[in-house]
Amino acid sequence: MRNLKRVLLVVFILLLVLAILTFVLENQQPVSLLFLGWGWPQLPVSLITVIALLMGMLIGPCAEWVVRRAGRARRKRLGC
């Protein structure tokens, strides 16, 4: 049973890597972004997507931490 779980995990990881590799290779056309007057140089679509994903993975947990901390401070002030 343990070996089956490992094999399934390895297969899942390989499929994920294959999907990511396919996405990167299929989205190589360069685009330039303009956001609030700030322009980026031309980069491949896949790189912009990966950068956006990584930024979301950093910003999401930080925002959650701030909200939880504010909630704890509010509960302390209320005496709950």
N, CA, C and O atoms as a DFTB+ gen file, in Angstrom:
320 C
 N C O
     1  1       0.823      -1.195       0.000
     2  2       0.000       0.000       0.000
     3  2       0.867       1.259       0.000
     4  3       0.557       2.244      -0.670
     5  1       1.956       1.207       0.761
     6  2       2.851       2.334       0.838
     7  2       3.508       2.608      -0.517
     8  3       3.647       3.757      -0.937
     9  1       3.907       1.528      -1.186
    10  2       4.539       1.681      -2.492
    11  2       3.557       2.221      -3.522
    12  3       3.936       3.004      -4.393
    13  1       2.307       1.808      -3.427
    14  2       1.291       2.305      -4.351
    15  2       1.122       3.817      -4.205
    16  3       0.994       4.528      -5.201
    17  1       1.120       4.306      -2.968
    18  2       0.993       5.745      -2.731
    19  2       2.182       6.494      -3.321
    20  3       2.018       7.559      -3.917
    21  1       3.373       5.939      -3.153
    22  2       4.568       6.576      -3.713
    23  2       4.516       6.604      -5.229
    24  3       4.848       7.615      -5.849
    25  1       4.105       5.506      -5.820
    26  2       4.011       5.441      -7.281
    27  2       2.983       6.450      -7.790
    28  3       3.226       7.151      -8.772
    29  1       1.838       6.520      -7.119
    30  2       0.817       7.484      -7.530
    31  2       1.304       8.919      -7.360
    32  3       1.005       9.775      -8.193
    33  1       2.044       9.188      -6.303
    34  2       2.596      10.526      -6.090
    35  2       3.597      10.875      -7.188
    36  3       3.578      11.988      -7.714
    37  1       4.464       9.940      -7.532
    38  2       5.450      10.181      -8.589
    39  2       4.753      10.403      -9.929
    40  3       5.138      11.295     -10.685
    41  1       3.741       9.607     -10.225
    42  2       2.989       9.775     -11.475
    43  2       2.303      11.140     -11.497
    44  3       2.319      11.823     -12.521
    45  1       1.709      11.537     -10.387
    46  2       1.054      12.840     -10.303
    47  2       2.055      13.968     -10.535
    48  3       1.778      14.899     -11.291
    49  1       3.205      13.888      -9.894
    50  2       4.229      14.929     -10.051
    51  2       4.729      14.979     -11.487
    52  3       4.917      16.064     -12.037
    53  1       4.946      13.823     -12.100
    54  2       5.399      13.793     -13.495
    55  2       4.354      14.402     -14.427
    56  3       4.703      15.144     -15.345
    57  1       3.083      14.097     -14.201
    58  2       2.020      14.686     -15.017
    59  2       1.945      16.201     -14.829
    60  3       1.721      16.939     -15.789
    61  1       2.132      16.658     -13.604
    62  2       2.124      18.089     -13.328
    63  2       3.281      18.782     -14.031
    64  3       3.100      19.840     -14.634
    65  1       4.470      18.190     -13.956
    66  2       5.644      18.754     -14.631
    67  2       5.423      18.771     -16.140
    68  3       5.771      19.748     -16.803
    69  1       4.855      17.713     -16.685
    70  2       4.575      17.653     -18.110
    71  2       3.574      18.731     -18.521
    72  3       3.738      19.354     -19.570
    73  1       2.551      18.956     -17.718
    74  2       1.558      19.994     -18.019
    75  2       2.201      21.384     -17.979
    76  3       1.927      22.218     -18.842
    77  1       3.044      21.629     -16.991
    78  2       3.712      22.928     -16.885
    79  2       4.661      23.141     -18.058
    80  3       4.698      24.222     -18.646
    81  1       5.425      22.112     -18.397
    82  2       6.349      22.198     -19.520
    83  2       5.601      22.462     -20.828
    84  3       6.034      23.284     -21.635
    85  1       4.496      21.777     -21.034
    86  2       3.682      21.993     -22.232
    87  2       3.152      23.420     -22.273
    88  3       3.168      24.058     -23.326
    89  1       2.682      23.923     -21.133
    90  2       2.178      25.292     -21.062
    91  2       3.274      26.289     -21.415
    92  3       3.044      27.215     -22.193
    93  1       4.455      26.107     -20.852
    94  2       5.556      27.033     -21.106
    95  2       5.980      26.993     -22.570
    96  3       6.216      28.037     -23.179
    97  1       6.077      25.800     -23.133
    98  2       6.513      25.688     -24.526
    99  2       5.469      26.198     -25.516
   100  3       5.827      26.661     -26.599
   101  1       4.199      26.122     -25.168
   102  2       3.144      26.569     -26.072
   103  2       2.864      28.072     -25.978
   104  3       2.172      28.622     -26.834
   105  1       3.387      28.732     -24.963
   106  2       3.096      30.160     -24.752
   107  2       4.371      30.985     -24.746
   108  3       4.687      31.639     -23.752
   109  1       5.090      30.956     -25.833
   110  2       6.353      31.677     -25.935
   111  2       6.230      33.032     -26.640
   112  3       7.218      33.759     -26.737
   113  1       5.039      33.384     -27.132
   114  2       4.901      34.642     -27.834
   115  2       5.092      35.802     -26.857
   116  3       4.532      35.799     -25.761
   117  1       5.890      36.795     -27.265
   118  2       6.165      37.917     -26.355
   119  2       5.002      38.908     -26.301
   120  3       4.355      39.188     -27.310
   121  1       4.758      39.420     -25.118
   122  2       3.757      40.471     -24.907
   123  2       4.354      41.501     -23.973
   124  3       5.259      41.192     -23.197
   125  1       3.858      42.714     -24.042
   126  2       4.285      43.742     -23.097
   127  2       3.060      44.192     -22.314
   128  3       1.964      44.304     -22.864
   129  1       3.256      44.445     -21.043
   130  2       2.154      44.865     -20.177
   131  2       2.324      46.321     -19.785
   132  3       3.442      46.816     -19.644
   133  1       1.211      46.993     -19.613
   134  2       1.188      48.364     -19.126
   135  2       0.174      48.412     -17.991
   136  3      -1.012      48.159     -18.201
   137  1       0.639      48.737     -16.792
   138  2      -0.234      48.771     -15.617
   139  2       0.009      50.060     -14.857
   140  3       1.109      50.309     -14.363
   141  1      -1.039      50.883     -14.769
   142  2      -0.973      52.178     -14.075
   143  2       0.181      53.038     -14.577
   144  3       0.859      53.705     -13.795
   145  1       0.393      53.016     -15.885
   146  2       1.442      53.825     -16.482
   147  2       2.832      53.231     -16.395
   148  3       3.793      53.815     -16.895
   149  1       2.942      52.082     -15.768
   150  2       4.243      51.445     -15.611
   151  2       4.348      50.311     -16.615
   152  3       3.568      49.360     -16.561
   153  1       5.309      50.402     -17.535
   154  2       5.420      49.411     -18.591
   155  2       6.486      48.379     -18.302
   156  3       7.511      48.673     -17.687
   157  1       6.228      47.163     -18.755
   158  2       7.189      46.073     -18.641
   159  2       7.811      45.842     -20.010
   160  3       7.192      46.152     -21.027
   161  1       9.014      45.308     -20.052
   162  2       9.566      44.920     -21.350
   163  2       8.806      43.705     -21.882
   164  3       8.065      43.054     -21.144
   165  1       8.993      43.411     -23.149
   166  2       8.309      42.254     -23.723
   167  2       8.852      40.969     -23.118
   168  3      10.055      40.710     -23.136
   169  1       7.934      40.173     -22.582
   170  2       8.272      38.886     -21.977
   171  2       7.321      37.827     -22.517
   172  3       6.220      38.160     -22.956
   173  1       7.722      36.558     -22.495
   174  2       6.793      35.501     -22.927
   175  2       5.572      35.421     -22.007
   176  3       5.666      35.682     -20.808
   177  1       4.447      35.063     -22.579
   178  2       3.195      34.954     -21.816
   179  2       3.364      33.993     -20.647
   180  3       2.862      34.246     -19.552
   181  1       4.071      32.889     -20.879
   182  2       4.239      31.899     -19.817
   183  2       5.008      32.476     -18.634
   184  3       4.684      32.172     -17.486
   185  1       6.011      33.296     -18.889
   186  2       6.789      33.888     -17.795
   187  2       5.930      34.867     -16.994
   188  3       6.001      34.898     -15.765
   189  1       5.129      35.657     -17.685
   190  2       4.241      36.595     -16.985
   191  2       3.239      35.835     -16.128
   192  3       2.939      36.244     -15.006
   193  1       2.720      34.730     -16.653
   194  2       1.766      33.921     -15.904
   195  2       2.413      33.318     -14.668
   196  3       1.808      33.318     -13.596
   197  1       3.625      32.808     -14.796
   198  2       4.327      32.216     -13.658
   199  2       4.638      33.291     -12.615
   200  3       4.507      33.043     -11.417
   201  1       5.045      34.475     -13.057
   202  2       5.314      35.576     -12.121
   203  2       4.037      35.952     -11.362
   204  3       4.077      36.166     -10.150
   205  1       2.909      36.032     -12.071
   206  2       1.635      36.354     -11.421
   207  2       1.245      35.277     -10.421
   208  3       0.751      35.585      -9.336
   209  1       1.464      34.012     -10.780
   210  2       1.156      32.908      -9.870
   211  2       2.003      32.994      -8.597
   212  3       1.483      32.856      -7.490
   213  1       3.293      33.221      -8.758
   214  2       4.180      33.310      -7.591
   215  2       3.836      34.512      -6.717
   216  3       3.881      34.418      -5.491
   217  1       3.492      35.642      -7.338
   218  2       3.098      36.809      -6.545
   219  2       1.832      36.525      -5.754
   220  3       1.718      36.930      -4.597
   221  1       0.888      35.839      -6.363
   222  2      -0.337      35.471      -5.655
   223  2      -0.066      34.516      -4.510
   224  3      -0.704      34.597      -3.460
   225  1       0.893      33.598      -4.713
   226  2       1.237      32.651      -3.655
   227  2       1.923      33.355      -2.489
   228  3       1.873      32.857      -1.365
   229  1       2.555      34.486      -2.723
   230  2       3.168      35.261      -1.643
   231  2       2.175      36.222      -0.991
   232  3       2.134      36.339       0.234
   233  1       1.384      36.898      -1.798
   234  2       0.466      37.919      -1.283
   235  2      -0.693      37.291      -0.514
   236  3      -1.112      37.832       0.509
   237  1      -1.214      36.170      -0.983
   238  2      -2.357      35.524      -0.335
   239  2      -2.105      35.179       1.130
   240  3      -2.873      35.603       1.993
   241  1      -1.045      34.418       1.435
   242  2      -0.778      34.105       2.841
   243  2      -0.464      35.337       3.689
   244  3      -0.823      35.389       4.865
   245  1       0.202      36.326       3.098
   246  2       0.489      37.546       3.861
   247  2      -0.800      38.283       4.211
   248  3      -0.956      38.771       5.330
   249  1      -1.720      38.362       3.258
   250  2      -2.999      39.019       3.520
   251  2      -3.791      38.257       4.582
   252  3      -4.414      38.872       5.447
   253  1      -3.772      36.939       4.525
   254  2      -4.466      36.141       5.534
   255  2      -3.872      36.381       6.923
   256  3      -4.604      36.492       7.907
   257  1      -2.552      36.458       6.996
   258  2      -1.880      36.693       8.269
   259  2      -2.311      38.041       8.856
   260  3      -2.580      38.140      10.054
   261  1      -2.377      39.077       8.012
   262  2      -2.782      40.409       8.480
   263  2      -4.217      40.374       8.994
   264  3      -4.506      40.948      10.044
   265  1      -5.116      39.715       8.280
   266  2      -6.518      39.648       8.696
   267  2      -6.657      38.887      10.014
   268  3      -7.392      39.320      10.901
   269  1      -5.964      37.767      10.150
   270  2      -6.047      37.006      11.410
   271  2      -5.483      37.803      12.579
   272  3      -6.035      37.779      13.679
   273  1      -4.390      38.505      12.339
   274  2      -3.777      39.302      13.407
   275  2      -4.719      40.423      13.844
   276  3      -4.841      40.703      15.036
   277  1      -5.379      41.056      12.891
   278  2      -6.334      42.116      13.224
   279  2      -7.517      41.543      13.995
   280  3      -8.020      42.182      14.918
   281  1      -7.964      40.349      13.628
   282  2      -9.070      39.713      14.342
   283  2      -8.708      39.381      15.774
   284  3      -9.521      39.568      16.680
   285  1      -7.487      38.887      15.990
   286  2      -7.040      38.588      17.357
   287  2      -6.962      39.854      18.199
   288  3      -7.370      39.861      19.360
   289  1      -6.436      40.927      17.608
   290  2      -6.331      42.191      18.348
   291  2      -7.715      42.708      18.712
   292  3      -7.914      43.229      19.810
   293  1      -8.669      42.569      17.806
   294  2     -10.032      43.036      18.085
   295  2     -10.652      42.217      19.217
   296  3     -11.317      42.765      20.096
   297  1     -10.426      40.890      19.188
   298  2     -10.987      40.037      20.248
   299  2     -10.345      40.356      21.600
   300  3     -11.022      40.304      22.627
   301  1      -9.062      40.681      21.618
   302  2      -8.410      41.040      22.890
   303  2      -9.008      42.320      23.462
   304  3      -9.232      42.432      24.668
   305  1      -9.264      43.289      22.569
   306  2      -9.852      44.541      23.041
   307  2     -11.255      44.348      23.587
   308  3     -11.660      45.029      24.529
   309  1     -11.996      43.423      22.999
   310  2     -13.363      43.156      23.448
   311  2     -13.396      42.235      24.659
   312  3     -14.428      42.116      25.319
   313  1     -12.284      41.588      24.954
   314  2     -12.214      40.705      26.118
   315  2     -12.779      39.325      25.874
   316  3     -13.167      38.644      26.824
   317  1     -12.837      38.893      24.630
   318  2     -13.368      37.555      24.315
   319  2     -12.313      36.496      24.428
   320  3     -12.592      35.319      24.197
